[in-house]
Amino acid sequence: MRTPADDRRWMDHGTALFLDTVAALDEAGLEADSGLPGWTRKHVVAHVAANADAVGHLVQWAATGVERPMYGSPEERTAGIEQGAALPAPALLAWLRRSTEALAEAMDQLTDAQWASEVRTAQGRTVPATETPWMRAREVCVHAVDLDAGLTFADLPDDFNRALREDIRAKRGLAELPATVADAPPAEVTAWLAGRPHTLADAPALGPWL
């Protein structure tokens, strides 16, 4: 069972991993294809930067009690990613750093009562603000792999992978893993559940996730 402390630890670890991976790429490297169909690495970075701002809206909602949706609309979300993907590397990295730092600082300022406040995700789920570090941890950790710059799910913390598998299984309605993947390497099972490239030859096909 994951705890709020686990969620924040994974969020901070994934943020550092994502930032370090992006910072090591030059302009050409960022313009190269990512592991996500139709997206360059710049698209992934823009998405993660925009997500920090969006999760920050939920944290602000919890802090003030004034409703603040993650995104104005799906169209606005898509346009923001495209605009970010068109930025030169220094500007894109500056946005990423600024948004991630602002989110961490905002979370640090929440009181226990504010953490218990209910907010609404972009998918329309009502959750306590305590879920926001987990939401962010998934984004930075999974998309660090999606950058396709050398990281795999095996490079993520084992306990994070375990929690992620449980989360995805619940969302996909999988009470048990198929026999063809039950004994496979855990990190490969995580990749399969997340709809990412994996080495499980006999695993059934799954739709996209995150």
VMD Tcl script that draws the C-alpha trace (Angstrom):
set ca {
  {0.00 0.00 0.00}
  {1.57 3.27 -1.09}
  {1.63 6.23 1.30}
  {1.67 10.02 0.71}
  {5.36 9.95 1.62}
  {5.96 7.30 -1.06}
  {4.10 9.38 -3.64}
  {6.16 12.48 -2.94}
  {9.41 10.51 -2.91}
  {8.60 9.00 -6.31}
  {7.52 12.38 -7.63}
  {10.80 14.02 -6.58}
  {12.86 11.10 -7.89}
  {11.04 11.04 -11.22}
  {11.30 14.80 -11.58}
  {15.07 14.69 -11.10}
  {15.35 11.76 -13.52}
  {13.28 13.52 -16.16}
  {15.13 16.85 -15.77}
  {18.56 15.20 -15.95}
  {17.60 13.24 -19.06}
  {16.25 16.32 -20.83}
  {19.20 18.49 -19.82}
  {21.58 16.00 -21.44}
  {19.90 16.42 -24.85}
  {20.83 19.11 -27.35}
  {18.47 20.78 -29.81}
  {18.73 17.95 -32.32}
  {18.25 15.36 -29.62}
  {15.11 17.05 -28.38}
  {13.72 17.32 -31.89}
  {14.19 13.59 -32.47}
  {11.29 11.16 -32.18}
  {10.22 10.03 -28.74}
  {8.82 6.65 -27.82}
  {5.28 7.98 -28.27}
  {3.83 7.80 -31.79}
  {3.66 11.19 -33.50}
  {5.52 13.02 -30.74}
  {9.07 14.31 -30.68}
  {10.93 14.51 -27.39}
  {10.02 18.18 -27.33}
  {6.34 17.19 -27.29}
  {6.96 14.95 -24.28}
  {8.83 17.72 -22.46}
  {6.11 20.26 -23.25}
  {3.47 17.84 -22.02}
  {5.31 17.25 -18.74}
  {5.89 20.98 -18.23}
  {2.23 21.73 -18.92}
  {1.18 18.92 -16.59}
  {3.17 20.51 -13.75}
  {1.22 23.72 -14.30}
  {-2.05 21.75 -14.46}
  {-1.41 19.77 -11.27}
  {-0.40 23.09 -9.75}
  {-3.91 24.36 -10.49}
  {-5.30 21.53 -8.36}
  {-2.89 22.35 -5.56}
  {-3.98 25.99 -5.75}
  {-7.61 24.81 -5.64}
  {-6.85 22.84 -2.47}
  {-5.03 25.81 -0.92}
  {-7.69 28.44 -1.64}
  {-10.95 26.52 -1.98}
  {-11.51 28.26 -5.32}
  {-12.11 25.79 -8.15}
  {-9.25 25.71 -10.66}
  {-9.51 23.08 -13.42}
  {-6.34 21.43 -14.65}
  {-6.93 22.64 -18.23}
  {-9.33 25.11 -19.78}
  {-10.32 22.54 -22.42}
  {-8.85 19.54 -24.27}
  {-8.19 21.84 -27.22}
  {-6.28 24.29 -25.04}
  {-4.24 21.43 -23.62}
  {-3.29 20.17 -27.10}
  {-2.47 23.67 -28.35}
  {-0.21 24.30 -25.35}
  {1.78 21.15 -26.05}
  {2.21 22.06 -29.72}
  {3.32 25.57 -28.82}
  {5.79 24.21 -26.29}
  {7.17 21.70 -28.78}
  {7.98 24.60 -31.11}
  {10.14 26.38 -28.51}
  {13.92 26.35 -28.76}
  {15.55 23.95 -26.30}
  {16.67 26.58 -23.72}
  {13.19 28.10 -23.49}
  {11.53 24.69 -23.25}
  {13.91 23.56 -20.50}
  {13.35 26.84 -18.64}
  {9.58 26.25 -18.70}
  {10.05 22.69 -17.48}
  {12.25 23.78 -14.58}
  {10.03 26.71 -13.66}
  {6.83 24.66 -13.63}
  {8.29 21.74 -11.68}
  {9.83 24.02 -9.06}
  {6.59 25.99 -8.65}
  {4.61 22.78 -8.18}
  {6.96 21.43 -5.52}
  {6.92 24.73 -3.64}
  {3.11 24.90 -3.75}
  {2.83 21.37 -2.39}
  {5.26 22.18 0.41}
  {2.96 24.95 1.58}
  {-0.25 22.90 1.90}
  {-1.57 22.24 5.39}
  {-2.96 18.88 6.47}
  {-6.49 20.22 6.11}
  {-5.78 21.52 2.61}
  {-4.30 18.18 1.56}
  {-7.65 16.62 2.46}
  {-9.56 19.01 0.15}
  {-11.30 17.47 -2.84}
  {-10.29 18.45 -6.37}
  {-11.24 17.19 -9.82}
  {-8.86 15.65 -12.33}
  {-8.88 16.27 -16.08}
  {-10.73 12.95 -16.45}
  {-13.50 14.20 -14.16}
  {-12.59 12.13 -11.10}
  {-13.05 13.76 -7.70}
  {-10.05 12.95 -5.51}
  {-8.40 14.37 -2.38}
  {-5.44 16.64 -3.01}
  {-3.26 13.92 -1.49}
  {-3.56 12.16 -4.86}
  {-1.74 14.92 -6.75}
  {1.83 13.76 -5.94}
  {0.94 10.29 -7.24}
  {-0.58 11.81 -10.37}
  {2.63 13.74 -10.92}
  {4.91 10.81 -10.07}
  {3.28 8.74 -12.81}
  {3.76 11.54 -15.33}
  {7.43 12.21 -14.70}
  {8.47 8.58 -14.25}
  {6.59 7.09 -17.20}
  {7.41 9.96 -19.54}
  {11.08 9.78 -18.58}
  {10.95 6.37 -20.25}
  {8.90 7.78 -23.13}
  {11.72 10.15 -24.00}
  {13.42 7.06 -25.47}
  {16.80 8.39 -24.39}
  {18.13 5.28 -22.69}
  {15.84 4.84 -19.70}
  {13.54 1.85 -19.28}
  {11.04 0.85 -16.62}
  {13.82 -1.20 -15.05}
  {15.55 2.10 -14.21}
  {12.58 3.25 -12.09}
  {12.31 2.35 -8.39}
  {11.00 -1.17 -7.81}
  {8.36 0.00 -5.34}
  {7.14 2.63 -7.79}
  {6.82 -0.01 -10.53}
  {4.89 -2.24 -8.14}
  {2.49 0.56 -7.20}
  {2.10 1.52 -10.86}
  {1.23 -2.05 -11.83}
  {-1.44 -2.17 -9.12}
  {-2.85 1.18 -10.24}
  {-3.01 0.26 -13.92}
  {-4.44 -3.18 -13.24}
  {-7.26 -1.59 -11.25}
  {-7.99 0.94 -14.00}
  {-7.91 -1.75 -16.68}
  {-10.11 -4.06 -14.61}
  {-7.52 -6.85 -14.53}
  {-8.11 -8.83 -11.34}
  {-5.25 -11.16 -12.27}
  {-2.42 -11.08 -14.76}
  {-2.67 -13.46 -17.73}
  {-0.66 -16.64 -17.28}
  {1.58 -15.65 -20.21}
  {2.93 -12.64 -18.28}
  {2.51 -13.63 -14.64}
  {6.11 -14.83 -14.25}
  {7.75 -12.29 -16.56}
  {10.30 -9.72 -15.35}
  {8.36 -7.15 -13.29}
  {9.63 -4.11 -15.21}
  {8.52 -5.69 -18.49}
  {5.08 -6.35 -17.01}
  {4.90 -2.67 -16.02}
  {5.77 -1.64 -19.58}
  {3.14 -4.01 -21.00}
  {0.43 -2.78 -18.63}
  {1.30 0.83 -19.48}
  {0.94 0.14 -23.19}
  {4.64 0.78 -23.81}
  {7.18 -1.29 -25.78}
  {8.10 -4.53 -23.99}
  {9.74 -7.89 -24.59}
  {6.79 -10.14 -23.65}
  {6.22 -12.12 -26.83}
  {3.00 -13.83 -25.72}
  {1.37 -10.94 -23.87}
  {-2.10 -9.96 -25.12}
  {-2.40 -6.54 -26.74}
  {-3.60 -3.70 -24.53}
  {-4.87 -0.27 -25.46}
  {-3.11 3.01 -24.62}
  {-2.78 4.29 -21.07}
  {-1.70 7.72 -19.69}
}
mol new
graphics top color blue
foreach p $ca { graphics top sphere $p radius 0.5 }
foreach p [lrange $ca 0 end-1] q [lrange $ca 1 end] { graphics top cylinder $p $q radius 0.2 }
display resetview
